[in-house]
Structure formats: C-alpha cells, structure tokens
Amino acid sequence: MNRLIALALILCLLLTGCANLPQLPQQETTENTEPYVPQREERVVEMATRFGLAYIPEYGFNPYKCTCITNRPVISLCYEGLFVLGTNFQPEPVLCDKFAVSESGKIYLFTLCEGAVFSDGSSVTAEDVVASLRAAKGSDYYGSRFSKVAEFSAKDSRTVQIILEVPYENLPLLLDVPVVKSGTVDAALPVGSGPYRLVESSTSKGLVRNTNWWQSGQAPVEFPRITLTACANPSEVRDSFEFGATSLVCADLNAPTAVGYRCDYELWDDRTTIMQYLGFNLNYGLFTNKELRAAVTHIIDRQTIVASVYKGFAEPAFLPCAPASPLYDQDLARDYRYDKNVFLTAKRAAGITEEDSGVLLVCSADPTRMETAHRIADTLKEVGVRMEIRAQDYETYRRSLANGEYDLYIGEARLSGNFDLSEFFMGYGSLCYGGLQSGEMYKLCTDALENSGNCYTLQKSVMDGGYFCPLLFKSYAVMANRGAITSLQPAVDAVFHLSGGRTLADASISYDEMVGNVQPDQTPEETSEETSEETVEETGEG
C-alpha cells in the first residue's frame, strides 16, 4: 500500500509540471523502505542554490566562431562589448565610457571605461578592442556589418578609432561585438571581462564568478559557480532542462531542429534581427510588373502566420526593419497592411488571368518556411493567381536563386542592428537575387546610414517598388526553471544584459573635446580612401 501511495505522489508531480526532479543520491533500501521524493518547496530551495547552462561542444565558446544559440548565453556572461543592443534595438554603453563622431560622419573615437579589466586582472586596452573587431570583421557571424569600415586602430591605450568608407550616424548599433584579450582572439576559451569566466578540467567545463569583474552593478545571476552540461543535440538540451541539470536555455523554437519543451517554466522573448521575407524575380515571370509586386503585401495575413506557424515567436513586419526598432515608422507601416482590393486592382491592371501560373521557391530543410509558402500559395490562389511550390534542398535552392528559376521565393536573413539593406541592392550582394541590383536603391541605403531620417525614404521605396516583401522578424525563446532567476531582460544576441543602465546619451560627447584628449601626433585625420571589398553577414538562406 505504501508503494502505491508513493507512485501516486510521483504521478501527481508529473501532471502538475513538477517532474524536473534533481538526480538523487543512491540510498540503501529495504523491502519496507520507499525512495524519498522531494516536495515542491524543497525543489525550489535546491534550484535557488545552484544554476546550470547547457552547451553543444562542437560549436565551442569563441564568440566570433560560435553560431549556436544554445551556447550564446554562456558567451554573454563571459564577454562584454563596447555596447550592447537592448531589446528595443537601442545601443547601450558597456566598455565604452565616451564616444564622438567627426563632422563628416566617417571617423569615430571611443574611450574605454577606466578600470575595465579582464578576468585575469589585466586592463582592457584599445589594442584588445581593435583585435576583437578585426576578428569579428573576418568572421561569418559578424562579417558584413563591418564591410564599410576602412580601418580599426588604437590611438592610445584607451582610445579606439574607427574610420569608415561612408558616413554613419549610428555606428554604435554595430558595436555589440564581444571584446576579448588580444592574444586570445583565436583561442577556444578567450579571456573576457564579463562577470563569469570559463574554467575546464580534463572531463568538464564550468563557469566561476570573475572576482576581477570591474562593474559596480549587480550581475544578472548571482552564483559562485555555474555548471555546464554538454549536450549532443537540441533533444539532449531539452532533456537536460526538463530534468533539472540546466536552469535556463535559449532556443529557436522554429528552427528545423527544434524540439518541444513540455515542462513548467518561465518564458521570455528574445528579439532578433532575423527577417523572413518574400522575394520576387524582377527580370521575368508573373511579377515583372512593379505595381503587382508592391500590392502583394496587401494580401498577406502576417498575424495569422506569426500565431499559427511561428507559435508567436516572431513579430509581423510591414517594413524591412524590426518593428521594435526606432527606425521602424508605424505610420508608414500602416500603408502596407491587409487590403485585398488593392491587390485585385493591381492584378487586373497587370493583365494576370487564371491561365497564368508561377513558381514559389522554398528551402525544404525549414518546416516553418515550407508552411509559410503553402499559406501564401493558398492566399494567391484565392485571388486568382496560381503558384507551384518548388521545395528544394539547401544547395539546390541556392542554385535556383542564383539562376533566377522562380517567380517568388521565401527568404530569411540576419540583418545588422542598423538594418542596412545594402546587400540586397549592391552588385554581388549576398541577398541580391532576381535583378535587385540598383545603383539608385544602393544610394538610398548609404543615405540611410548617414542619416537615419532617410530610413523612411528607403523603406518606402522598397515597398512601393515591390523589391521584396517583409513578412516578419523572428524571436528566440528564453526559458528558465521557475525560481532559477529573479529577473531577466534579454538583449539582442545577449541573453544576460550587462549594460548597467547607461544610455547612449550618457556616453556621447563632442568630437573636438574627444580629439583634445588624444596625443597631438595621433590626432585622426579625415580620409577619402575607399575600397570595394565587401564581406557577407547572413544567417542563412536555409
């Protein structure tokens, strides 16, 4: 009878979401002794005294090489950048004490916070920042955001200079790059300045509090040690979380490899700059007519796609910019909302009949894009436009894009924090498909970089010209066991927010004042040198 009662108690805990029991030590038992089952209150106490994170070993922890979402929370605890990009896509100073920009908008100077040190006790210097930014520029993860940077240099031990090929108004939006000690940029475990540092033995890795952490504010988590659990795949990450070894996970619940989480947890959205969009073939096929392309936005039910396909982990976007960004104009966005009659009028004017048909290209490796493609094809069918869905594996899909073998395609790309669209319109741009190359549109992109007030004109031109049709911006899910963490404000690409509450205005000073603090023989000069070299930052078509 006692065993029946114990089994009933365990079943009750499972049904109420409390099945994440810690691994218990082996106990000696006799025929009349039942295994001990912790009560809910004991579980909360146990979770409050420890913290764990999962990681996938093959991706490592080098911030310039790691592309794994699971590992990025560890990186955000160990490394800091000049800035962090808040959830509202506003840059917040971290290692940067002061910054200034020249009148031309092509030279930036950044002074590092006095007292900023790495976990080994050495000072964070301008040379460290320069080495880190150079490593980021050459990486797949950060590459193209610095494609218009001509030079990184250290003017003195605490002053970093960045010279640009074209004027930028919002360069800090791109400087949420982790800074590591210069000699460790290629190391598996680089030296950082965050509140924790990585330690390893022959059999395991973990995080310990960085006793040299220079910030006076409270760390986002307060544990002397954080256990790291190695997992081979997302399923093992999920199991580690559900059975209590891991306290918090960051996951793309809409990724092709995503798994479901069935336990009880607290949940946060972590916004990203990943845009899903509908691309057109401007050279031939059904959508060579500009007015017809521009009208497609008016028949897409983005809200339903977000709710039904993306489970709410995305935000509908009517402009090529994340809706939470100050660069997204809500009044302009309303001009491109659902209005079936606008499309029907454009269809009649373009002479499209029920005899016409086209190809909608999609990467078969991504189930969410596949479902989105079917919904858009059904929507077009309802308004008398027949589309054949052509689902292809990643490599074939990329070849078809390059060869223009489509009328429409579903694309996905990770943009930089300033939502630069240059890669769509420049020659050989990583997103330039279907005849998008345009000197006029590329000029609008550079105008928007120089003055954010021009973003309105750029975004309106994209939509009115039907160059491509934004659908949504994806979000990641941050899940934590209840009671594991008291508060959390995920930043973009930084689950653990380390800015200390400072704003951009707190760090901005005049250029003349900044130059006055630089040695006379090191005073920066204007440059007109230009280069055509471009690098790619794209999370992926596929």
Secondary structure by P-SEA (a helix, b strand, c coil): caaaaaaaaaaaaaaacccccccccbbbbccccccccccaaaaaaaaaacccccccccccccccccccccaaaaaaaccccccccccccbbbbcccccccccccccbbbbbccccccccccccccaaaaaaaaaaaaaccccccccccccccccccccbbbbbbcbbbcccccccccccccccccccccccccccbbbbbccccccccccccccccccccccccbbbbbbbccaaaaaaaaaaccccbbbbccccccbbbbcbbbbbbbbbccbbbbbbbcccccccccaaaaaacccccaaaaaaaccccccbbbbccccccccccccaaaaaaccccaaaaaaaaaaacccccccbbbbbccccaaaaaaaaaaaaaaaaacbbbbbbbbcaaaaaaaaaaccccbbbbbbbbcccccccccccccccccccccccaaaaaaaaaaaacccaaaaaaaaaaaaccccccbbbbbbbbbccccccbbbbccccccccccccccccccccaaaaaaaccccccbbbbcccccbbbbbccccc
